[in-house]
Amino acid sequence: MLRGSIILIITLSGLLACSSEVEDTRPGQPVKTRQNAFQEILKVFEPMGVMLRTNHYEPEKFAALAAELITKRHAPWVHFGADTNYPPTKAKPEVWSQADEFDRKQQAFLAATDELNTAAQTRKEDVAAKAYFKAYDTCKSCHEQFKNR
């Protein structure tokens, strides 16, 4: 009986969590598309950080991930159109009201990922780590100013 109740509660909790997420129903789903693009960036960026934070640096894998990041890094930005400030966005209104600053943050990220890719190709952990954390700081800075948590 208790086990059945627990399973029911877990199932209902899962269903409620799914149903509370707002769906992007606009043509082309620009908000969902940019969120997915950021997730794709994270899938290659985060494993590099894990390698560095856990002292399990694999130079070849790190370099491959940095090169893959270069191929994914442009995808989200084109989906920040003027008419894309609606749920399920996590972007703050400042993305649009401070567009020049948002663009500067984007350019800083692109420059930092260029540096990261160049550093990763050296296969030197200290060089790669310095560039990784610089790129990480550009992400963090932009999120603090332009993303709701």
N, C-alpha and C positions, 0 to 999 in steps of 0.2 A: 504494500500500500504506500509506504513512504517513498520507496524507489519510484513507483509510478507517478507520484506527485512531483517528485524532483524532475523526472523526465518531462512531464507536462510543463512545468515552470520553465525549464530550459528551452523547450520548443517554442512556447509562447514568447519568451524573451527574444529569441532569434527572429521570430516573425515580426514582432514589434520593431526591432532594430531595422529590419529590412523595409518595413512600411513607412518608417519615419524619415527615410532619406528622400529628399526631393529629387524628382527626375527632371532632367533637362529635355524639354519637349520642343524646343525651338528648332527650326530647320538647320540641319547640319550639326546640331548639338555643340555649339562652340565652347560652352563652359565645360561640359563633360570631356570634350576632345582635348582641351588644354590641360584638364586635370589628369587625364590618361597620359598625355605627353610628359607631364612632370613626373608621373609615376615611372615611366620608362627611363627617364633620366636618373631617377633615384635607384632603379634596379642596377645600373652600372656604377653609379657614384658611391653608394653605400658600401658595397663590397670592398672598395679601395680603402675606405675609412676603417672598416673592420680589420683588414690586413694590418694597417698601421697601428691601430689601437691595441691589437692583441699580439703584436710582435710576430706576426706570421706573414711577413712580406714575401710575395712571390713576384719577382721582377717581370717575368714574361706575362703572367696573368694581369698584373697591374697595368702594364703597358697596353695590353689588348683592351682592357676596360677603358683606359683613358682615350684610346683611339675610337672606341665605340661611342663614348660620350660625345665626341666631336660630331658624330653623325646624327645624334639625337637632340643636341642642345638648342637648335633653332625651332623645333616643332611647336612649343607652346605659344610663342610670342605672337604669332599671326592671329591667334584666337582671342586676343584682348580687344576686340572691336568696341566701338562706342556704345553699342546696344547689348553688351554682354555682362552688364552689372545686374544680374538677377539670380535668385536661388536656382541651383545649388552652389553658386560661387562662394569662394572663401576670400576673394579679393576685397580689399577695402575700397571705398569710393575714391580714396586718394590715388589709386592707379590712374584714374581718369582726370581728377582735378589737379594732380601734380604729374602730368604726363611726361614733362621734360626730365624730372627727377627719376621717374620710373624707367625711362629710356636710358638714363645714365647708369642705373643699377643693372639693367640688362647688358649694356655694353661692358660694364665691369666684369660681369659673369662670363661673357664671351671671351674677354681678354684673359681672365684668370684660367679658363679652361684651355685656351691656347697654351698658356704657360705650363699648365698641368700636363698636357699631352707632350710638350717638348721635354719637360723634366722626366716624365715617365719613360720616355724613349732612351734616357741615359742609363736606365736600370739601376740607378743609385738611390737607395732608400732615403737617405737624408735629403737629397735634392727633390725627390718625388714627394716626400712628406711635407716639406715646406710649401711646395706648390699646391698640394692637395688642401692643406689647411687654409691657404689664401683663398682658394676657390670656395671652400666651405664657408669662410667668412663673408664672401659676397652673397651666398645664398641666405645666410642668417640675417645679414643686414637688410636685404630686400624683404624677407619674410617679416621681420620686426616692423618695418615701415608700411608694408603694403598687403599683408595677409592677416585675416582673422584666424584665430586658432580654432 
